């Protein structure tokens, strides 16, 4: 791999793309340290030392943002509003068949419109998430020094509040723009690399936290756990079930076409990392709603809100089983949405292919769905175990922080593998030996 990277740097265009990608990631990390206007940094640091309620939930948001929430940065929302918007539209298409057919019929133009709608939906979602985070910070600092002293809609607060919301919304769109630049002019998927940069940037801080609690022995154990988890992820991510497909011979004029056989690779983990993002977003949603009531004067409402934030912050013992079940459920849901969109039986029939021993049409569809049901169970259990691995580790050690959270590790491994494959394709075009065997 090192030799292949050296060869890549020898090629002017690849060297430019790789350096351009590194430059964009550096810019993103620098922007992640720019705080939102009007933030009291000392009060913010004190809130993250809190071990209850909103303080715990802020730790979860900080993990998802790659550390930007710790500084209440202009990029505190990251690119997750864009990811959420993309997922919402992707799930709406099967529900609205006419819209889905229109997108397919228009081809590239339809895809361009879909991307535009995604950007339009990202703006209100980013503003909503910015407002929710600001409310959560206010609730976390209740009774103490305020983090956002000028946030609200009282006299003299409207302009600072609007400024803060616009700044955070612009920060999200700026991060999405940086990701698009990487995709167009760099190497790899831009948005994935932006998320990757945020996750990896937390490694030094996590390493320091593990050292403080478990010393050298803990660091070595977590290094071993991280490496084993990476091997497990790579093994399952590359796993596939191959279905043999036969193509009949076709005679056109004096020539005979087809007649060969191939296979369809069905991925064990078709859904990728999407179920993890879905489960985290859905389980965090009750806490986001509850934080609006953390300043309530009604004792009953305040008690329910505190309980919801405390439960869905990730520290409650029952959170891990619920998280596991949510990941498994979303894996099945998203996998079959993807299978429905692929429509393999119809594609095979149009191309003159068939599965030996299985009738074309409805029988082929039932056969493929039956295989997906079995292999998705493996993929769902895999994602569920990866999701709750920190909680399992926490049962045996003082710290469950890990060098990289296992859900984040799945994103990191997937991003690195995708980037390596793109580099290899560029090298193979120039007759260089690749590093993915």
TAPE-V403879 format. One record per residue. N is the residue number from 1. RES is the residue in three letters. PSI is psi in whole degrees, 0 to 359 (999 if undefined). OMEGA is omega in whole degrees, -180 to 180 (NA if undefined). D_CENTER is the distance of its C-alpha to the mean C-alpha in Angstrom with 2 decimals. Layout:
# TAPE-V403879
n:N res:RES psi:PSI omega:OMEGA d_center:D_CENTER
n:N res:RES psi:PSI omega:OMEGA d_center:D_CENTER
This chain:
# TAPE-V403879
n:1 res:UNK psi:321 omega:179 d_center:26.31
n:2 res:UNK psi:319 omega:179 d_center:28.05
n:3 res:UNK psi:320 omega:180 d_center:30.80
n:4 res:UNK psi:322 omega:177 d_center:28.47
n:5 res:UNK psi:322 omega:176 d_center:26.77
n:6 res:UNK psi:318 omega:178 d_center:30.34
n:7 res:UNK psi:323 omega:179 d_center:31.21
n:8 res:UNK psi:321 omega:180 d_center:28.25
n:9 res:UNK psi:340 omega:178 d_center:29.47
n:10 res:UNK psi:341 omega:-180 d_center:32.92
n:11 res:UNK psi:121 omega:-174 d_center:31.84
n:12 res:UNK psi:316 omega:-177 d_center:32.02
n:13 res:UNK psi:319 omega:178 d_center:29.41
n:14 res:UNK psi:321 omega:178 d_center:26.77
n:15 res:UNK psi:319 omega:178 d_center:27.70
n:16 res:UNK psi:318 omega:180 d_center:27.29
n:17 res:UNK psi:318 omega:-179 d_center:23.80
n:18 res:UNK psi:317 omega:178 d_center:22.67
n:19 res:UNK psi:324 omega:177 d_center:24.39
n:20 res:UNK psi:318 omega:178 d_center:23.01
n:21 res:UNK psi:315 omega:178 d_center:19.39
n:22 res:UNK psi:321 omega:180 d_center:20.40
n:23 res:UNK psi:316 omega:-180 d_center:22.16
n:24 res:UNK psi:320 omega:179 d_center:19.28
n:25 res:UNK psi:323 omega:177 d_center:17.11
n:26 res:UNK psi:317 omega:178 d_center:20.22
n:27 res:UNK psi:318 omega:179 d_center:20.64
n:28 res:UNK psi:317 omega:-179 d_center:17.15
n:29 res:UNK psi:324 omega:177 d_center:17.90
n:30 res:UNK psi:317 omega:179 d_center:21.37
n:31 res:UNK psi:334 omega:180 d_center:20.27
n:32 res:UNK psi:348 omega:179 d_center:18.04
n:33 res:UNK psi:6 omega:177 d_center:21.41
n:34 res:UNK psi:114 omega:-176 d_center:23.17
n:35 res:UNK psi:157 omega:175 d_center:23.71
n:36 res:UNK psi:142 omega:179 d_center:24.07
n:37 res:UNK psi:134 omega:176 d_center:27.81
n:38 res:UNK psi:10 omega:-177 d_center:29.79
n:39 res:UNK psi:135 omega:173 d_center:27.76
n:40 res:UNK psi:105 omega:-173 d_center:29.92
n:41 res:UNK psi:323 omega:-179 d_center:28.29
n:42 res:UNK psi:318 omega:177 d_center:30.62
n:43 res:UNK psi:325 omega:179 d_center:29.93
n:44 res:UNK psi:316 omega:179 d_center:26.15
n:45 res:UNK psi:324 omega:-180 d_center:26.61
n:46 res:UNK psi:325 omega:-179 d_center:28.85
n:47 res:UNK psi:322 omega:-179 d_center:26.36
n:48 res:UNK psi:346 omega:175 d_center:23.76
n:49 res:UNK psi:353 omega:178 d_center:26.62
n:50 res:UNK psi:141 omega:-177 d_center:26.98
n:51 res:UNK psi:8 omega:-175 d_center:26.36
n:52 res:UNK psi:160 omega:169 d_center:26.35
n:53 res:UNK psi:239 omega:-176 d_center:24.76
n:54 res:UNK psi:326 omega:179 d_center:23.00
n:55 res:UNK psi:320 omega:178 d_center:22.94
n:56 res:UNK psi:317 omega:-178 d_center:20.79
n:57 res:UNK psi:326 omega:176 d_center:18.33
n:58 res:UNK psi:326 omega:176 d_center:18.17
n:59 res:UNK psi:321 omega:178 d_center:17.27
n:60 res:UNK psi:314 omega:178 d_center:14.17
n:61 res:UNK psi:324 omega:179 d_center:13.22
n:62 res:UNK psi:322 omega:177 d_center:14.22
n:63 res:UNK psi:314 omega:-177 d_center:11.85
n:64 res:UNK psi:333 omega:-178 d_center:8.76
n:65 res:UNK psi:359 omega:-179 d_center:10.54
n:66 res:UNK psi:29 omega:176 d_center:11.59
n:67 res:UNK psi:357 omega:-178 d_center:15.14
n:68 res:UNK psi:331 omega:179 d_center:15.84
n:69 res:UNK psi:330 omega:180 d_center:16.85
n:70 res:UNK psi:327 omega:177 d_center:19.41
n:71 res:UNK psi:1 omega:-169 d_center:21.27
n:72 res:UNK psi:57 omega:-175 d_center:20.45
n:73 res:UNK psi:165 omega:175 d_center:19.64
n:74 res:UNK psi:343 omega:177 d_center:19.65
n:75 res:UNK psi:25 omega:-176 d_center:15.95
n:76 res:UNK psi:329 omega:179 d_center:15.26
n:77 res:UNK psi:346 omega:179 d_center:13.00
n:78 res:UNK psi:212 omega:179 d_center:11.00
n:79 res:UNK psi:11 omega:-176 d_center:9.31
n:80 res:UNK psi:328 omega:173 d_center:7.67
n:81 res:UNK psi:323 omega:178 d_center:10.98
n:82 res:UNK psi:318 omega:178 d_center:10.69
n:83 res:UNK psi:317 omega:179 d_center:7.44
n:84 res:UNK psi:315 omega:179 d_center:9.41
n:85 res:UNK psi:318 omega:180 d_center:12.50
n:86 res:UNK psi:318 omega:180 d_center:11.46
n:87 res:UNK psi:320 omega:180 d_center:10.61
n:88 res:UNK psi:313 omega:-180 d_center:13.85
n:89 res:UNK psi:324 omega:180 d_center:15.90
n:90 res:UNK psi:324 omega:179 d_center:14.79
n:91 res:UNK psi:337 omega:179 d_center:15.90
n:92 res:UNK psi:331 omega:-176 d_center:18.97
n:93 res:UNK psi:313 omega:178 d_center:20.32
n:94 res:UNK psi:334 omega:-180 d_center:21.57
n:95 res:UNK psi:332 omega:-180 d_center:23.06
n:96 res:UNK psi:85 omega:-174 d_center:24.93
n:97 res:UNK psi:323 omega:-179 d_center:26.60
n:98 res:UNK psi:319 omega:178 d_center:28.66
n:99 res:UNK psi:319 omega:179 d_center:25.76
n:100 res:UNK psi:317 omega:-180 d_center:23.98
n:101 res:UNK psi:324 omega:179 d_center:27.31
n:102 res:UNK psi:318 omega:179 d_center:27.87
n:103 res:UNK psi:318 omega:180 d_center:24.64
n:104 res:UNK psi:318 omega:-177 d_center:25.66
n:105 res:UNK psi:325 omega:-177 d_center:29.25
n:106 res:UNK psi:349 omega:175 d_center:28.56
n:107 res:UNK psi:235 omega:-177 d_center:26.51
n:108 res:UNK psi:323 omega:178 d_center:25.23
n:109 res:UNK psi:321 omega:177 d_center:26.50
n:110 res:UNK psi:321 omega:177 d_center:24.65
n:111 res:UNK psi:324 omega:178 d_center:21.32
n:112 res:UNK psi:320 omega:177 d_center:22.23
n:113 res:UNK psi:320 omega:179 d_center:22.99
n:114 res:UNK psi:320 omega:177 d_center:19.71
n:115 res:UNK psi:321 omega:177 d_center:17.96
n:116 res:UNK psi:315 omega:179 d_center:20.48
n:117 res:UNK psi:324 omega:178 d_center:19.83
n:118 res:UNK psi:316 omega:178 d_center:16.10
n:119 res:UNK psi:318 omega:-180 d_center:17.28
n:120 res:UNK psi:319 omega:-179 d_center:19.93
n:121 res:UNK psi:333 omega:-180 d_center:17.75
n:122 res:UNK psi:324 omega:-176 d_center:15.40
n:123 res:UNK psi:306 omega:178 d_center:18.55
n:124 res:UNK psi:326 omega:178 d_center:19.62
n:125 res:UNK psi:321 omega:178 d_center:16.22
n:126 res:UNK psi:319 omega:178 d_center:15.97
n:127 res:UNK psi:320 omega:179 d_center:19.60
n:128 res:UNK psi:318 omega:179 d_center:19.14
n:129 res:UNK psi:323 omega:177 d_center:16.40
n:130 res:UNK psi:317 omega:179 d_center:18.71
n:131 res:UNK psi:319 omega:179 d_center:21.62
n:132 res:UNK psi:319 omega:178 d_center:20.01
n:133 res:UNK psi:321 omega:179 d_center:19.14
n:134 res:UNK psi:318 omega:178 d_center:22.70
n:135 res:UNK psi:321 omega:180 d_center:24.19
n:136 res:UNK psi:321 omega:177 d_center:22.46
n:137 res:UNK psi:322 omega:177 d_center:23.87
n:138 res:UNK psi:318 omega:-180 d_center:27.24
n:139 res:UNK psi:323 omega:-179 d_center:27.19
n:140 res:UNK psi:332 omega:-179 d_center:26.21
n:141 res:UNK psi:14 omega:-178 d_center:29.19
n:142 res:UNK psi:129 omega:180 d_center:31.58
n:143 res:UNK psi:359 omega:-180 d_center:35.02
n:144 res:UNK psi:193 omega:180 d_center:34.21
n:145 res:UNK psi:124 omega:-175 d_center:33.91
n:146 res:UNK psi:140 omega:178 d_center:31.69
n:147 res:UNK psi:321 omega:180 d_center:28.59
n:148 res:UNK psi:82 omega:-174 d_center:28.93
n:149 res:UNK psi:336 omega:-177 d_center:32.71
n:150 res:UNK psi:13 omega:-179 d_center:32.87
n:151 res:UNK psi:134 omega:179 d_center:30.05
n:152 res:UNK psi:190 omega:-178 d_center:31.45
n:153 res:UNK psi:25 omega:176 d_center:33.75
n:154 res:UNK psi:184 omega:178 d_center:37.06
n:155 res:UNK psi:128 omega:178 d_center:39.70
n:156 res:UNK psi:5 omega:-178 d_center:38.43
n:157 res:UNK psi:344 omega:-173 d_center:34.75
n:158 res:UNK psi:312 omega:-178 d_center:33.70
n:159 res:UNK psi:313 omega:176 d_center:33.48
n:160 res:UNK psi:324 omega:180 d_center:31.45
n:161 res:UNK psi:313 omega:179 d_center:29.04
n:162 res:UNK psi:320 omega:179 d_center:28.59
n:163 res:UNK psi:316 omega:-180 d_center:28.24
n:164 res:UNK psi:316 omega:-179 d_center:25.44
n:165 res:UNK psi:317 omega:179 d_center:23.47
n:166 res:UNK psi:322 omega:-180 d_center:24.12
n:167 res:UNK psi:316 omega:-179 d_center:23.17
n:168 res:UNK psi:323 omega:177 d_center:19.72
n:169 res:UNK psi:317 omega:177 d_center:19.14
n:170 res:UNK psi:325 omega:177 d_center:20.44
n:171 res:UNK psi:318 omega:177 d_center:18.22
n:172 res:UNK psi:313 omega:-180 d_center:15.04
n:173 res:UNK psi:327 omega:177 d_center:16.79
n:174 res:UNK psi:317 omega:178 d_center:17.92
n:175 res:UNK psi:319 omega:178 d_center:14.50
n:176 res:UNK psi:320 omega:178 d_center:13.61
n:177 res:UNK psi:318 omega:177 d_center:17.07
n:178 res:UNK psi:319 omega:178 d_center:16.62
n:179 res:UNK psi:320 omega:178 d_center:13.67
n:180 res:UNK psi:323 omega:178 d_center:16.07
n:181 res:UNK psi:319 omega:179 d_center:18.82
n:182 res:UNK psi:316 omega:-179 d_center:17.14
n:183 res:UNK psi:319 omega:-175 d_center:16.51
n:184 res:UNK psi:320 omega:-171 d_center:20.13
n:185 res:UNK psi:356 omega:-179 d_center:22.02
n:186 res:UNK psi:210 omega:-180 d_center:20.10
n:187 res:UNK psi:129 omega:177 d_center:18.65
n:188 res:UNK psi:179 omega:178 d_center:15.27
n:189 res:UNK psi:121 omega:-172 d_center:12.39
n:190 res:UNK psi:310 omega:-177 d_center:12.54
n:191 res:UNK psi:321 omega:178 d_center:9.27
n:192 res:UNK psi:320 omega:180 d_center:7.61
n:193 res:UNK psi:327 omega:176 d_center:10.67
n:194 res:UNK psi:314 omega:177 d_center:10.50
n:195 res:UNK psi:319 omega:178 d_center:7.38
n:196 res:UNK psi:315 omega:180 d_center:9.29
n:197 res:UNK psi:320 omega:179 d_center:12.39
n:198 res:UNK psi:321 omega:-179 d_center:11.50
n:199 res:UNK psi:313 omega:-177 d_center:10.65
n:200 res:UNK psi:330 omega:-178 d_center:13.73
n:201 res:UNK psi:342 omega:-179 d_center:15.87
n:202 res:UNK psi:353 omega:-176 d_center:15.98
n:203 res:UNK psi:312 omega:180 d_center:17.64
n:204 res:UNK psi:317 omega:180 d_center:21.19
n:205 res:UNK psi:319 omega:178 d_center:21.05
n:206 res:UNK psi:321 omega:178 d_center:19.78
n:207 res:UNK psi:320 omega:178 d_center:22.51
n:208 res:UNK psi:320 omega:179 d_center:25.04
n:209 res:UNK psi:320 omega:178 d_center:24.21
n:210 res:UNK psi:319 omega:179 d_center:24.62
n:211 res:UNK psi:321 omega:-178 d_center:27.83
n:212 res:UNK psi:329 omega:-176 d_center:29.20
n:213 res:UNK psi:320 omega:-172 d_center:28.92
n:214 res:UNK psi:0 omega:177 d_center:29.48
n:215 res:UNK psi:205 omega:-173 d_center:30.98
n:216 res:UNK psi:320 omega:-180 d_center:31.16
n:217 res:UNK psi:317 omega:179 d_center:31.04
n:218 res:UNK psi:320 omega:179 d_center:27.74
n:219 res:UNK psi:316 omega:180 d_center:26.21
n:220 res:UNK psi:318 omega:179 d_center:27.50
n:221 res:UNK psi:316 omega:-179 d_center:26.28
n:222 res:UNK psi:330 omega:174 d_center:22.71
n:223 res:UNK psi:316 omega:178 d_center:22.92
n:224 res:UNK psi:316 omega:179 d_center:24.14
n:225 res:UNK psi:319 omega:-180 d_center:21.46
n:226 res:UNK psi:315 omega:-180 d_center:18.72
n:227 res:UNK psi:315 omega:179 d_center:20.54
n:228 res:UNK psi:321 omega:178 d_center:21.18
n:229 res:UNK psi:320 omega:178 d_center:17.59
n:230 res:UNK psi:316 omega:178 d_center:16.66
n:231 res:UNK psi:318 omega:179 d_center:19.61
n:232 res:UNK psi:317 omega:-179 d_center:18.66
n:233 res:UNK psi:314 omega:-180 d_center:15.14
n:234 res:UNK psi:318 omega:-179 d_center:16.85
n:235 res:UNK psi:313 omega:-178 d_center:19.63
n:236 res:UNK psi:321 omega:-179 d_center:17.73
n:237 res:UNK psi:326 omega:180 d_center:15.26
n:238 res:UNK psi:355 omega:-179 d_center:18.50
n:239 res:UNK psi:141 omega:-180 d_center:20.44
n:240 res:UNK psi:154 omega:175 d_center:21.88
n:241 res:UNK psi:118 omega:-176 d_center:24.80
n:242 res:UNK psi:128 omega:177 d_center:27.19
n:243 res:UNK psi:123 omega:-178 d_center:29.37
n:244 res:UNK psi:136 omega:-180 d_center:32.59
n:245 res:UNK psi:134 omega:179 d_center:33.51
n:246 res:UNK psi:137 omega:178 d_center:37.02
n:247 res:UNK psi:130 omega:-180 d_center:38.07
n:248 res:UNK psi:157 omega:179 d_center:41.59
n:249 res:UNK psi:140 omega:178 d_center:44.07
n:250 res:UNK psi:134 omega:-179 d_center:44.80
n:251 res:UNK psi:122 omega:176 d_center:48.07
n:252 res:UNK psi:108 omega:-176 d_center:48.26
n:253 res:UNK psi:239 omega:-180 d_center:51.71
n:254 res:UNK psi:7 omega:-176 d_center:52.81
n:255 res:UNK psi:151 omega:178 d_center:49.37
n:256 res:UNK psi:126 omega:-179 d_center:47.27
n:257 res:UNK psi:156 omega:174 d_center:43.49
n:258 res:UNK psi:204 omega:180 d_center:40.86
n:259 res:UNK psi:359 omega:-179 d_center:41.83
n:260 res:UNK psi:181 omega:178 d_center:39.23
n:261 res:UNK psi:149 omega:178 d_center:36.57
n:262 res:UNK psi:200 omega:180 d_center:32.95
n:263 res:UNK psi:157 omega:175 d_center:29.97
n:264 res:UNK psi:120 omega:178 d_center:26.69
n:265 res:UNK psi:115 omega:176 d_center:23.82
n:266 res:UNK psi:115 omega:-177 d_center:21.78
n:267 res:UNK psi:139 omega:176 d_center:18.61
n:268 res:UNK psi:319 omega:177 d_center:18.45
n:269 res:UNK psi:79 omega:-179 d_center:14.69
n:270 res:UNK psi:327 omega:-173 d_center:14.50
n:271 res:UNK psi:344 omega:-179 d_center:11.40
n:272 res:UNK psi:224 omega:-177 d_center:9.19
n:273 res:UNK psi:0 omega:-175 d_center:5.94
n:274 res:UNK psi:316 omega:179 d_center:6.10
n:275 res:UNK psi:326 omega:178 d_center:8.70
n:276 res:UNK psi:315 omega:179 d_center:7.15
n:277 res:UNK psi:318 omega:178 d_center:5.11
n:278 res:UNK psi:309 omega:-176 d_center:8.52
n:279 res:UNK psi:317 omega:178 d_center:10.62
n:280 res:UNK psi:318 omega:-179 d_center:9.65
n:281 res:UNK psi:315 omega:-178 d_center:10.21
n:282 res:UNK psi:317 omega:-179 d_center:13.32
n:283 res:UNK psi:334 omega:177 d_center:14.74
n:284 res:UNK psi:341 omega:-176 d_center:14.41
n:285 res:UNK psi:315 omega:177 d_center:16.16
n:286 res:UNK psi:323 omega:179 d_center:19.60
n:287 res:UNK psi:324 omega:177 d_center:19.52
n:288 res:UNK psi:320 omega:178 d_center:18.75
n:289 res:UNK psi:319 omega:-177 d_center:21.71
n:290 res:UNK psi:329 omega:-177 d_center:23.85
n:291 res:UNK psi:341 omega:176 d_center:23.69
n:292 res:UNK psi:342 omega:-176 d_center:25.73
n:293 res:UNK psi:10 omega:-178 d_center:28.55
n:294 res:UNK psi:346 omega:177 d_center:28.62
n:295 res:UNK psi:15 omega:-178 d_center:31.57
n:296 res:UNK psi:147 omega:177 d_center:33.51
n:297 res:UNK psi:351 omega:178 d_center:37.18
n:298 res:UNK psi:120 omega:-177 d_center:37.28
n:299 res:UNK psi:322 omega:-179 d_center:37.09
n:300 res:UNK psi:313 omega:179 d_center:35.74
n:301 res:UNK psi:318 omega:180 d_center:32.89
n:302 res:UNK psi:321 omega:179 d_center:32.11
n:303 res:UNK psi:317 omega:179 d_center:32.16
n:304 res:UNK psi:318 omega:-180 d_center:29.78
n:305 res:UNK psi:315 omega:179 d_center:27.33
n:306 res:UNK psi:320 omega:180 d_center:27.51
n:307 res:UNK psi:319 omega:-180 d_center:27.08
n:308 res:UNK psi:316 omega:180 d_center:23.95
n:309 res:UNK psi:319 omega:-179 d_center:22.31
n:310 res:UNK psi:320 omega:-177 d_center:23.56
n:311 res:UNK psi:315 omega:-174 d_center:22.41
n:312 res:UNK psi:14 omega:175 d_center:18.82
n:313 res:UNK psi:350 omega:176 d_center:18.39
n:314 res:UNK psi:0 omega:-178 d_center:17.71
n:315 res:UNK psi:346 omega:179 d_center:21.20
n:316 res:UNK psi:139 omega:-178 d_center:23.13
n:317 res:UNK psi:332 omega:-179 d_center:24.23
n:318 res:UNK psi:353 omega:-177 d_center:23.39
n:319 res:UNK psi:319 omega:-177 d_center:19.74
n:320 res:UNK psi:311 omega:177 d_center:18.78
n:321 res:UNK psi:320 omega:179 d_center:20.57
n:322 res:UNK psi:319 omega:178 d_center:19.19
n:323 res:UNK psi:317 omega:179 d_center:15.58
n:324 res:UNK psi:311 omega:-179 d_center:16.53
n:325 res:UNK psi:323 omega:179 d_center:18.18
n:326 res:UNK psi:318 omega:179 d_center:15.45
n:327 res:UNK psi:316 omega:179 d_center:12.96
n:328 res:UNK psi:314 omega:-180 d_center:15.96
n:329 res:UNK psi:315 omega:-180 d_center:16.87
n:330 res:UNK psi:331 omega:177 d_center:13.65
n:331 res:UNK psi:313 omega:177 d_center:13.61
n:332 res:UNK psi:315 omega:-178 d_center:17.14
n:333 res:UNK psi:308 omega:-175 d_center:16.59
n:334 res:UNK psi:325 omega:179 d_center:13.88
n:335 res:UNK psi:314 omega:-177 d_center:15.75
n:336 res:UNK psi:337 omega:170 d_center:18.98
n:337 res:UNK psi:316 omega:178 d_center:17.72
n:338 res:UNK psi:319 omega:180 d_center:16.81
n:339 res:UNK psi:319 omega:179 d_center:20.19
n:340 res:UNK psi:322 omega:-180 d_center:22.00
n:341 res:UNK psi:326 omega:180 d_center:20.80
n:342 res:UNK psi:321 omega:178 d_center:21.83
n:343 res:UNK psi:58 omega:-177 d_center:25.26
n:344 res:UNK psi:317 omega:-179 d_center:26.42
n:345 res:UNK psi:317 omega:180 d_center:29.92
n:346 res:UNK psi:321 omega:179 d_center:30.89
n:347 res:UNK psi:318 omega:178 d_center:29.68
n:348 res:UNK psi:317 omega:-177 d_center:31.75
n:349 res:UNK psi:321 omega:180 d_center:34.74
n:350 res:UNK psi:327 omega:-178 d_center:34.73
n:351 res:UNK psi:1 omega:179 d_center:34.67
n:352 res:UNK psi:23 omega:180 d_center:37.45
n:353 res:UNK psi:159 omega:178 d_center:35.54
n:354 res:UNK psi:156 omega:177 d_center:35.82
n:355 res:UNK psi:122 omega:-178 d_center:34.90
n:356 res:UNK psi:130 omega:179 d_center:38.15
n:357 res:UNK psi:1 omega:-179 d_center:39.60
n:358 res:UNK psi:130 omega:180 d_center:37.43
n:359 res:UNK psi:144 omega:176 d_center:38.73
n:360 res:UNK psi:162 omega:178 d_center:36.80
n:361 res:UNK psi:228 omega:-174 d_center:35.38
n:362 res:UNK psi:326 omega:179 d_center:34.54
n:363 res:UNK psi:320 omega:177 d_center:35.26
n:364 res:UNK psi:318 omega:179 d_center:32.78
n:365 res:UNK psi:315 omega:179 d_center:30.10
n:366 res:UNK psi:322 omega:180 d_center:30.97
n:367 res:UNK psi:313 omega:-179 d_center:31.00
n:368 res:UNK psi:318 omega:179 d_center:27.51
n:369 res:UNK psi:322 omega:178 d_center:26.09
n:370 res:UNK psi:320 omega:177 d_center:27.94
n:371 res:UNK psi:317 omega:179 d_center:26.40
n:372 res:UNK psi:322 omega:180 d_center:22.84
n:373 res:UNK psi:322 omega:-178 d_center:23.66
n:374 res:UNK psi:313 omega:-177 d_center:24.79
n:375 res:UNK psi:334 omega:178 d_center:22.16
n:376 res:UNK psi:331 omega:176 d_center:19.28
n:377 res:UNK psi:317 omega:178 d_center:20.84
n:378 res:UNK psi:314 omega:180 d_center:20.29
n:379 res:UNK psi:321 omega:-179 d_center:16.64
n:380 res:UNK psi:316 omega:178 d_center:16.11
n:381 res:UNK psi:323 omega:177 d_center:18.11
n:382 res:UNK psi:310 omega:180 d_center:16.28
n:383 res:UNK psi:321 omega:179 d_center:12.84
n:384 res:UNK psi:317 omega:179 d_center:14.87
n:385 res:UNK psi:318 omega:178 d_center:16.66
n:386 res:UNK psi:321 omega:-177 d_center:13.74
n:387 res:UNK psi:319 omega:-174 d_center:12.37
n:388 res:UNK psi:7 omega:-179 d_center:15.91
n:389 res:UNK psi:319 omega:178 d_center:17.13
n:390 res:UNK psi:325 omega:180 d_center:17.46
n:391 res:UNK psi:325 omega:176 d_center:19.62
n:392 res:UNK psi:317 omega:179 d_center:21.67
n:393 res:UNK psi:323 omega:-179 d_center:22.28
n:394 res:UNK psi:340 omega:177 d_center:23.30
n:395 res:UNK psi:338 omega:-174 d_center:26.10
n:396 res:UNK psi:347 omega:-178 d_center:27.81
n:397 res:UNK psi:163 omega:-179 d_center:27.17
n:398 res:UNK psi:327 omega:-178 d_center:27.55
n:399 res:UNK psi:138 omega:172 d_center:24.08
n:400 res:UNK psi:22 omega:-174 d_center:20.79
n:401 res:UNK psi:319 omega:-178 d_center:18.90
n:402 res:UNK psi:155 omega:178 d_center:18.24
n:403 res:UNK psi:315 omega:173 d_center:17.82
n:404 res:UNK psi:130 omega:178 d_center:14.05
n:405 res:UNK psi:142 omega:-173 d_center:12.49
n:406 res:UNK psi:324 omega:176 d_center:12.12
n:407 res:UNK psi:321 omega:175 d_center:8.58
n:408 res:UNK psi:326 omega:179 d_center:7.95
n:409 res:UNK psi:324 omega:176 d_center:10.59
n:410 res:UNK psi:319 omega:178 d_center:9.02
n:411 res:UNK psi:316 omega:-178 d_center:6.47
n:412 res:UNK psi:311 omega:-178 d_center:9.77
n:413 res:UNK psi:316 omega:179 d_center:11.99
n:414 res:UNK psi:319 omega:180 d_center:10.35
n:415 res:UNK psi:316 omega:-180 d_center:10.38
n:416 res:UNK psi:316 omega:180 d_center:13.88
n:417 res:UNK psi:318 omega:179 d_center:15.17
n:418 res:UNK psi:317 omega:179 d_center:14.30
n:419 res:UNK psi:320 omega:179 d_center:15.94
n:420 res:UNK psi:321 omega:179 d_center:18.82
n:421 res:UNK psi:321 omega:178 d_center:19.47
n:422 res:UNK psi:320 omega:177 d_center:19.76
n:423 res:UNK psi:319 omega:-179 d_center:22.13
n:424 res:UNK psi:321 omega:179 d_center:24.08
n:425 res:UNK psi:323 omega:177 d_center:24.61
n:426 res:UNK psi:320 omega:180 d_center:26.03
n:427 res:UNK psi:320 omega:-180 d_center:28.22
n:428 res:UNK psi:328 omega:177 d_center:29.50
n:429 res:UNK psi:338 omega:-179 d_center:30.59
n:430 res:UNK psi:19 omega:175 d_center:32.80
n:431 res:UNK psi:29 omega:173 d_center:34.11
n:432 res:UNK psi:147 omega:178 d_center:32.37
n:433 res:UNK psi:129 omega:-176 d_center:31.58
n:434 res:UNK psi:173 omega:-180 d_center:27.85
n:435 res:UNK psi:4 omega:172 d_center:26.15
n:436 res:UNK psi:108 omega:-176 d_center:24.17
n:437 res:UNK psi:999 omega:NA d_center:26.94
